[in-house]
Amino acid sequence: MAADPFEHGWQLDQEASAITFLSIKKDTVAETSQFAAMSGQITERGVAQLVIALDSVDTQIDLRNVRMRFLFFETFSFPEATVTAVLDPLSLQDLPSRRRKVINLPVTLSLHGAEVELESEVAVTLVSNDRITISTLNPVILQLEDFNLMAGRDKLQEAANVTITPLGIVNLNLAFDRRAPGTPVLAVPATSGASAALETAGDFSREACIGRFDILSRSRSVNFAPGTSRLDQTSTSFLDSLFDIVSRCPDLLIEIGGHTDNKGSAAANTRLSQKRANSVVRYLSNKGIARARLQSVGYGEASPLVPNDTAQNRAKNRRIAFKVLN
């Protein structure tokens, strides 16, 4: 039996590990989801790191997964969440004899551009000399506002027409295997991007395409320099995700619609919205989508989602929308 609980370090066994989170809608309806792709390690010094591929969110419903990715987590800009912690060797030095210990573990969670310090009570169990498990004893409560996720919650509420409690309830059950002697300590590999998404490989059905374009339209993630049709750099990752979806709907004609608020003249708004729609079409065609499959339309201020009576509502009306035409 090794006396050092961190000897040679540990590697996460993804297949035997689970990260689940509970969300609450309509005040009383609880839904449990999980992430299918993650990687992690504990070094010989007890430094633990876990990388979660947010694209792998699994709600058991395809389009709900897509809503979570594009509207809530905005994985095109924030593909991963990371958890880091330092396990105190003194608190675990008797683990070989006790087999299971409960400790308070300070952790740092990086999610959606925010970094928050948390503390969780976890059970560390030495299953064998070469395998340990680490599990939360109590759910970890995450406040969405701490991670800049309130806007994402609002988009989910609009898309699903439900109220969503602004917190997440997270549980972790992780299994690690001891590395073989001499195995180098490497950075935790990233397991993210569209390849981690839980969806059928290849082309989408017409229904799946229509659902995805509706969700992408709600994301309001195509941005332009103020008053111009010049795409902002922040739009690139979203447009690349859009390209992937359009590519997997190969037989469909797609409308790219530009919309504005009612500030300025109606004629000027129509011209600007047309130019902005043209910019998106140009981006997609430059990446390889046949120009004949893309139709751009400038609607100007004619089709607002909501009344143009507040700055927040006007922001919702300034958008690029996508829909299937044939």
SEROLO-251614 format. One record per residue (C-alpha): residue number from 1; residue in one letter; x, y, z. Coordinates in steps of 0.25 Angstrom, whole numbers, always signed. Layout:
REM SEROLO-251614
{site NUM, A, {X, Y, Z}};
...
REM end
This chain:
REM SEROLO-251614
{site 1, M, {+0, +0, +0}};
{site 2, A, {+6, +13, -4}};
{site 3, A, {+7, +23, +7}};
{site 4, D, {+7, +35, -2}};
{site 5, P, {-7, +37, -7}};
{site 6, F, {-2, +45, -19}};
{site 7, E, {+9, +36, -23}};
{site 8, H, {+11, +37, -38}};
{site 9, G, {-2, +45, -39}};
{site 10, W, {-16, +41, -44}};
{site 11, Q, {-23, +42, -57}};
{site 12, L, {-39, +44, -58}};
{site 13, D, {-47, +32, -63}};
{site 14, Q, {-57, +39, -71}};
{site 15, E, {-66, +27, -73}};
{site 16, A, {-67, +25, -58}};
{site 17, S, {-69, +39, -55}};
{site 18, A, {-82, +48, -55}};
{site 19, I, {-85, +63, -53}};
{site 20, T, {-99, +66, -52}};
{site 21, F, {-107, +79, -50}};
{site 22, L, {-121, +81, -46}};
{site 23, S, {-129, +93, -51}};
{site 24, I, {-143, +98, -47}};
{site 25, K, {-153, +103, -56}};
{site 26, K, {-168, +108, -53}};
{site 27, D, {-163, +109, -38}};
{site 28, T, {-166, +94, -36}};
{site 29, V, {-161, +86, -48}};
{site 30, A, {-147, +80, -46}};
{site 31, E, {-139, +75, -58}};
{site 32, T, {-126, +68, -57}};
{site 33, S, {-115, +69, -68}};
{site 34, Q, {-101, +65, -69}};
{site 35, F, {-88, +66, -77}};
{site 36, A, {-83, +55, -85}};
{site 37, A, {-69, +59, -88}};
{site 38, M, {-58, +63, -78}};
{site 39, S, {-44, +61, -75}};
{site 40, G, {-36, +63, -62}};
{site 41, Q, {-24, +59, -53}};
{site 42, I, {-18, +61, -39}};
{site 43, T, {-3, +63, -40}};
{site 44, E, {+7, +57, -30}};
{site 45, R, {+6, +70, -22}};
{site 46, G, {-9, +69, -21}};
{site 47, V, {-12, +79, -31}};
{site 48, A, {-26, +75, -37}};
{site 49, Q, {-31, +80, -50}};
{site 50, L, {-44, +77, -57}};
{site 51, V, {-48, +82, -71}};
{site 52, I, {-63, +81, -75}};
{site 53, A, {-67, +81, -90}};
{site 54, L, {-79, +90, -89}};
{site 55, D, {-83, +86, -103}};
{site 56, S, {-86, +72, -97}};
{site 57, V, {-97, +76, -89}};
{site 58, D, {-108, +65, -89}};
{site 59, T, {-122, +68, -85}};
{site 60, Q, {-127, +56, -92}};
{site 61, I, {-134, +65, -103}};
{site 62, D, {-127, +69, -115}};
{site 63, L, {-132, +83, -117}};
{site 64, R, {-131, +86, -102}};
{site 65, N, {-116, +82, -103}};
{site 66, V, {-115, +92, -114}};
{site 67, R, {-122, +103, -106}};
{site 68, M, {-113, +101, -95}};
{site 69, R, {-101, +102, -103}};
{site 70, F, {-104, +114, -112}};
{site 71, L, {-114, +122, -103}};
{site 72, F, {-109, +119, -89}};
{site 73, F, {-94, +114, -88}};
{site 74, E, {-91, +121, -102}};
{site 75, T, {-81, +110, -104}};
{site 76, F, {-76, +117, -117}};
{site 77, S, {-69, +127, -108}};
{site 78, F, {-68, +119, -95}};
{site 79, P, {-66, +105, -99}};
{site 80, E, {-60, +100, -86}};
{site 81, A, {-62, +101, -71}};
{site 82, T, {-50, +98, -62}};
{site 83, V, {-50, +94, -47}};
{site 84, T, {-36, +95, -40}};
{site 85, A, {-33, +91, -26}};
{site 86, V, {-21, +87, -17}};
{site 87, L, {-23, +75, -8}};
{site 88, D, {-15, +76, +5}};
{site 89, P, {-6, +64, +6}};
{site 90, L, {-6, +65, +22}};
{site 91, S, {-21, +63, +22}};
{site 92, L, {-20, +51, +13}};
{site 93, Q, {-8, +44, +19}};
{site 94, D, {-16, +34, +27}};
{site 95, L, {-25, +31, +15}};
{site 96, P, {-18, +17, +12}};
{site 97, S, {-22, +12, +26}};
{site 98, R, {-36, +20, +27}};
{site 99, R, {-40, +17, +13}};
{site 100, R, {-50, +29, +13}};
{site 101, K, {-49, +43, +18}};
{site 102, V, {-58, +55, +17}};
{site 103, I, {-51, +68, +15}};
{site 104, N, {-55, +83, +12}};
{site 105, L, {-49, +86, -1}};
{site 106, P, {-47, +100, -7}};
{site 107, V, {-48, +100, -22}};
{site 108, T, {-48, +111, -33}};
{site 109, L, {-58, +110, -44}};
{site 110, S, {-56, +117, -57}};
{site 111, L, {-69, +118, -65}};
{site 112, H, {-74, +127, -76}};
{site 113, G, {-63, +137, -74}};
{site 114, A, {-64, +138, -59}};
{site 115, E, {-55, +132, -48}};
{site 116, V, {-62, +129, -34}};
{site 117, E, {-56, +123, -21}};
{site 118, L, {-65, +112, -15}};
{site 119, E, {-64, +102, -4}};
{site 120, S, {-69, +88, -4}};
{site 121, E, {-70, +76, +5}};
{site 122, V, {-65, +64, -2}};
{site 123, A, {-62, +50, +1}};
{site 124, V, {-49, +44, -4}};
{site 125, T, {-49, +29, -4}};
{site 126, L, {-38, +20, -7}};
{site 127, V, {-44, +8, -14}};
{site 128, S, {-31, +1, -17}};
{site 129, N, {-16, +5, -17}};
{site 130, D, {-18, +10, -31}};
{site 131, R, {-32, +16, -31}};
{site 132, I, {-39, +27, -23}};
{site 133, T, {-53, +34, -24}};
{site 134, I, {-56, +48, -20}};
{site 135, S, {-71, +52, -18}};
{site 136, T, {-78, +64, -13}};
{site 137, L, {-86, +61, -1}};
{site 138, N, {-96, +72, -2}};
{site 139, P, {-100, +79, -15}};
{site 140, V, {-92, +91, -19}};
{site 141, I, {-101, +103, -22}};
{site 142, L, {-97, +113, -33}};
{site 143, Q, {-103, +126, -34}};
{site 144, L, {-105, +130, -49}};
{site 145, E, {-102, +144, -47}};
{site 146, D, {-88, +141, -42}};
{site 147, F, {-84, +135, -55}};
{site 148, N, {-91, +145, -64}};
{site 149, L, {-101, +135, -68}};
{site 150, M, {-114, +143, -66}};
{site 151, A, {-115, +148, -80}};
{site 152, G, {-114, +133, -84}};
{site 153, R, {-125, +130, -75}};
{site 154, D, {-134, +141, -81}};
{site 155, K, {-132, +135, -95}};
{site 156, L, {-135, +121, -90}};
{site 157, Q, {-148, +127, -83}};
{site 158, E, {-152, +134, -96}};
{site 159, A, {-149, +121, -105}};
{site 160, A, {-156, +111, -95}};
{site 161, N, {-167, +121, -90}};
{site 162, V, {-164, +117, -76}};
{site 163, T, {-158, +123, -63}};
{site 164, I, {-145, +118, -59}};
{site 165, T, {-139, +119, -45}};
{site 166, P, {-126, +127, -46}};
{site 167, L, {-117, +116, -39}};
{site 168, G, {-111, +103, -43}};
{site 169, I, {-110, +91, -33}};
{site 170, V, {-97, +83, -36}};
{site 171, N, {-92, +69, -32}};
{site 172, L, {-79, +62, -35}};
{site 173, N, {-75, +48, -35}};
{site 174, L, {-61, +46, -40}};
{site 175, A, {-52, +34, -41}};
{site 176, F, {-37, +34, -43}};
{site 177, D, {-27, +24, -47}};
{site 178, R, {-13, +25, -42}};
{site 179, R, {-3, +27, -53}};
{site 180, A, {+8, +17, -56}};
{site 181, P, {+22, +20, -50}};
{site 182, G, {+29, +30, -59}};
{site 183, T, {+17, +35, -66}};
{site 184, P, {+20, +50, -69}};
{site 185, V, {+10, +60, -64}};
{site 186, L, {+3, +67, -76}};
{site 187, A, {-7, +78, -77}};
{site 188, V, {-21, +73, -76}};
{site 189, P, {-25, +72, -91}};
{site 190, A, {-37, +80, -95}};
{site 191, T, {-49, +72, -99}};
{site 192, S, {-58, +83, -105}};
{site 193, G, {-64, +88, -118}};
{site 194, A, {-75, +83, -127}};
{site 195, S, {-68, +69, -127}};
{site 196, A, {-73, +68, -113}};
{site 197, A, {-87, +71, -116}};
{site 198, L, {-97, +60, -114}};
{site 199, E, {-103, +59, -127}};
{site 200, T, {-103, +50, -139}};
{site 201, A, {-92, +51, -148}};
{site 202, G, {-94, +55, -162}};
{site 203, D, {-106, +63, -168}};
{site 204, F, {-118, +68, -160}};
{site 205, S, {-133, +65, -163}};
{site 206, R, {-141, +76, -168}};
{site 207, E, {-148, +77, -154}};
{site 208, A, {-134, +78, -147}};
{site 209, C, {-130, +89, -156}};
{site 210, I, {-142, +97, -154}};
{site 211, G, {-141, +96, -139}};
{site 212, R, {-126, +100, -139}};
{site 213, F, {-128, +112, -148}};
{site 214, D, {-139, +117, -139}};
{site 215, I, {-130, +115, -127}};
{site 216, L, {-118, +122, -134}};
{site 217, S, {-127, +134, -137}};
{site 218, R, {-130, +135, -123}};
{site 219, S, {-116, +136, -119}};
{site 220, R, {-114, +150, -124}};
{site 221, S, {-99, +147, -125}};
{site 222, V, {-96, +153, -139}};
{site 223, N, {-90, +167, -135}};
{site 224, F, {-86, +179, -144}};
{site 225, A, {-78, +192, -142}};
{site 226, P, {-88, +202, -138}};
{site 227, G, {-96, +208, -150}};
{site 228, T, {-89, +199, -160}};
{site 229, S, {-90, +185, -167}};
{site 230, R, {-76, +182, -163}};
{site 231, L, {-76, +169, -155}};
{site 232, D, {-70, +170, -141}};
{site 233, Q, {-59, +160, -138}};
{site 234, T, {-67, +155, -126}};
{site 235, S, {-76, +149, -136}};
{site 236, T, {-66, +140, -143}};
{site 237, S, {-67, +128, -134}};
{site 238, F, {-83, +128, -135}};
{site 239, L, {-83, +129, -150}};
{site 240, D, {-73, +117, -150}};
{site 241, S, {-83, +109, -142}};
{site 242, L, {-94, +114, -152}};
{site 243, F, {-86, +110, -164}};
{site 244, D, {-85, +96, -158}};
{site 245, I, {-100, +95, -156}};
{site 246, V, {-103, +101, -170}};
{site 247, S, {-93, +91, -176}};
{site 248, R, {-101, +79, -169}};
{site 249, C, {-114, +84, -176}};
{site 250, P, {-109, +83, -190}};
{site 251, D, {-122, +82, -198}};
{site 252, L, {-129, +94, -191}};
{site 253, L, {-130, +109, -195}};
{site 254, I, {-127, +118, -184}};
{site 255, E, {-131, +132, -182}};
{site 256, I, {-122, +142, -174}};
{site 257, G, {-131, +153, -169}};
{site 258, G, {-126, +166, -164}};
{site 259, H, {-134, +174, -154}};
{site 260, T, {-133, +187, -147}};
{site 261, D, {-139, +195, -136}};
{site 262, N, {-147, +208, -140}};
{site 263, K, {-136, +218, -137}};
{site 264, G, {-134, +226, -150}};
{site 265, S, {-142, +226, -163}};
{site 266, A, {-149, +214, -168}};
{site 267, A, {-142, +215, -181}};
{site 268, A, {-128, +216, -175}};
{site 269, N, {-131, +204, -165}};
{site 270, T, {-136, +195, -177}};
{site 271, R, {-123, +198, -185}};
{site 272, L, {-114, +196, -172}};
{site 273, S, {-121, +182, -169}};
{site 274, Q, {-120, +178, -184}};
{site 275, K, {-105, +181, -183}};
{site 276, R, {-103, +174, -170}};
{site 277, A, {-110, +161, -176}};
{site 278, N, {-101, +162, -188}};
{site 279, S, {-89, +162, -179}};
{site 280, V, {-94, +149, -172}};
{site 281, V, {-96, +143, -186}};
{site 282, R, {-83, +147, -191}};
{site 283, Y, {-76, +141, -179}};
{site 284, L, {-83, +128, -180}};
{site 285, S, {-81, +127, -195}};
{site 286, N, {-66, +131, -194}};
{site 287, K, {-65, +118, -184}};
{site 288, G, {-71, +109, -195}};
{site 289, I, {-86, +110, -194}};
{site 290, A, {-92, +111, -209}};
{site 291, R, {-97, +125, -211}};
{site 292, A, {-110, +120, -217}};
{site 293, R, {-114, +114, -204}};
{site 294, L, {-114, +127, -196}};
{site 295, Q, {-124, +138, -198}};
{site 296, S, {-122, +151, -191}};
{site 297, V, {-133, +160, -187}};
{site 298, G, {-133, +174, -180}};
{site 299, Y, {-146, +175, -172}};
{site 300, G, {-141, +188, -165}};
{site 301, E, {-151, +192, -154}};
{site 302, A, {-163, +185, -160}};
{site 303, S, {-163, +172, -151}};
{site 304, P, {-159, +175, -137}};
{site 305, L, {-159, +164, -127}};
{site 306, V, {-164, +173, -116}};
{site 307, P, {-168, +188, -115}};
{site 308, N, {-157, +198, -117}};
{site 309, D, {-160, +205, -104}};
{site 310, T, {-147, +202, -96}};
{site 311, A, {-132, +201, -99}};
{site 312, Q, {-133, +186, -95}};
{site 313, N, {-145, +183, -105}};
{site 314, R, {-138, +191, -116}};
{site 315, A, {-125, +182, -114}};
{site 316, K, {-134, +170, -116}};
{site 317, N, {-140, +175, -129}};
{site 318, R, {-126, +178, -134}};
{site 319, R, {-123, +164, -139}};
{site 320, I, {-120, +154, -151}};
{site 321, A, {-130, +143, -152}};
{site 322, F, {-129, +130, -160}};
{site 323, K, {-140, +121, -165}};
{site 324, V, {-142, +110, -175}};
{site 325, L, {-149, +115, -188}};
{site 326, N, {-151, +102, -196}};
REM end
